[in-house]
Amino acid sequence: MGNLEIIVNMYNEILATLLDVEKPLLQNRIDKMNKVLLPGIEELRWNSQGIDPFIKDAMAVVSDVDDLVRKMKENVKKMQEYMEAWKKPLFERKMKPLPPEDLQQTHESLVMPRLEDIRNQGKEIHKLMKDTAENIRPDKKSPSWLSYVDYVNGLVIDGISHGIEASMLFLADQISIPYNRHHGYPALFDIKVDLQDSDVVFDPTIESNAHENGIRDILQIIVNDFVSIAI
């Protein structure tokens, strides 16, 4: 009775948790599972012969499918854990105004190791996908496998999008006057102001300029680093 309960619980858990995109990959195994369980539903009684072999066979087949489902789920969960780390902003600020060139250099020194981490995590995601394929052994040209690849691609696209969004929102706050005032933060940039004739001139410029060292230029470089998560 204990073994039968374990088999039933595994079977129900498999069918309850499999996503529509996952089920076709295991359909042959599910059919095999249903076939091996059929005698216990239609033929065997408590005093029948062959109960022990039935339980042994059913346990082996259902456990095999249960292990595959767990492996698929665990691999996707690990992928999502990697991608959750991408939500940490790729920009850090100092609690003092910095000249634009200093801020850019500081950002570059901090962002490069972070992007390398994301690159390595991307490689780990590929390894997890390969591990799933090696366990399931699908026909990689089949519609069911291609659909599953699309499903995982969708998760990765979401992870990339959420990572970029988190960094963008963080940067938007750092250049927001009300946000900085509310938190008592100093200005982000330290720039010079000159009076030339009757014009106020910023050095470097607020807008983009030919030297590509304007505030807008530097912010665009930082934003480009955010977007490079997708690479």
C-alpha positions, 0 to 999 in steps of 0.5 A: 500500500505504501509503494502504491501510494508513492506511485500514485503521488508521483504520477499525479505530480507529474501530470499536474506540474507538466506544462503544455510545452513540456508534456509532448517531450515526454509523451512516449514515456507517459504512454509507457507509464499509463500502459504499465499502470493499466493492469493495476487499474483494470485487472489486479486485486488485492489477492491477485498473483503478480502484485509484487512484479507489477509494483516493481515495474510500475515504480521503475517506470514512474520513477524514471519519468518523475526524475526526468520531470524534476531534472527539467524543472530544476534546470529551468529553475537554475536558469531563472536564478542566474537571470535573477542576478541580472536585475542588480543594476550595472551602474554604481554611483559614488556619494559625491559628484564626479567629473564626467570622465572620472565617472565614466572610468569608474563605471567601466572598471565596475561594469566589465567584471559584471558583464563577464559574470553575465557572459559566464552565466549565459554559458551555464544556461546553455549547459543546462539546456544541453543537460536537459536534451541529454536526459530527454534525448529528443529529436532536435528537429521535432516540433515539440523540441523546437517549441520547448527551445522557444519556451526557454528562449522566452524565459531568457528574453524576459530575464534580459529585459528585466535586467536592462529595465532594472539598470535603466530605472536605477540610472533614471533615479540617479539623474532625477533631481526630486529623487536625489533631494528626497534621499539627500544624495549629491549631484551625479556629475561635477561640471564647470560653468563658464560665462562667455559673453552673455552665454552660460557654457557648460564644460563639458556640454550637457548635450552630445558633442564632437568629442563625445564627452558630453553628459548625454554621450556618457549616459548613452555609453552607460545605457549601451552597457545595459543593453549589452546584457543581450549579447 
